[in-house]
Amino acid sequence: MNSHQAVADGPLRVGITGVGSCLPEQVVDSEELRLRVVAGSGMALPAGVFERATGILTRRAVRPGEYASTLAVGAARRALHRAGLEPADIDLLVFASATRDMVEPATAHIVQAELGSRAHALDVTNACNSFVNGVDLARTMILAGRARRALVVTGETPSRAVRHDPADPAQFRDGFAGYTFGDAGAAVVLETVERGGILDVDSETHSEHWPVGGIFGGGSRHPRGDEHTYFQGDGSELREVFEKVGTSVIDRMRHRTGLDWRHFRYVLVHQVTVPYLRRFVEITGVPEDRLVVTVPELGNIASATLGVQLDRVQGDLRSGDRVLFVGLGGGVSLMTMVWEKA
């Protein structure tokens, strides 16, 4: 299944007017993580195993008392400040994340209570595509006249779904993808703009692959029990699925919009490991100087990836610069979004 929407020329355009991110202070390097797993499991893991397999040197991790909402609030305050707005100026707040503070209520309410805003608040979740989905939903609601200014936030704490004491090598392999995880938050403000804005959105969904990987606890299938609160999945199988799906969503975007790599100042892509990013470059042909590489330093920060990358380059962008967002998420879904700075 695929869907797309190219935003037609007209008086109403929606753009990003403020960007923010938030990283936990605690840094965990790959050797520290290996030693923790060795201590918890008793397995003999060779030095450098995580770094060699993933290319990840460090990642950030929340401390006790820090939550997904903590990171979302930190990022939200920065985004609002850069947009020159106060929390009361927002009439739609979307918390869009693969992780959340609790099953119920929506984490958006926790974020809103901390900010002191009074907006319509709701959660959106779709694995690592959650944030792009949230931006697309907020944009659509503004175009429909249901909101004037939206704040889309994510707070990702997948480090809490990492198994540090696997019982045996099989359990270690089943949860290996979790050792790529890092924590982060990101936020954007959306409102109408006179020029530029979000020009095109496309998505493709292959839901038959949903069992390949995930955190399967907390819902009606597995409401209780620690076993289902850890990430489970085969990272190589996930990679095979994305390669099988191919580049069709990117190819459609380029054909429909007439834009090529040279038309983008940056290409922001979800990053799982360094080898996976290299494979993405090989398959798509995107020039490496268009990428914002975060995975060696931050690991896989789930749906916060694209927001953190955007925050890192937002100061370099000038009016008319275009940015391509490429989202990859378990489920499985792929997304592209073209944004032009006003």
Disulfide bonds with the S-S distance in Angstrom:
none
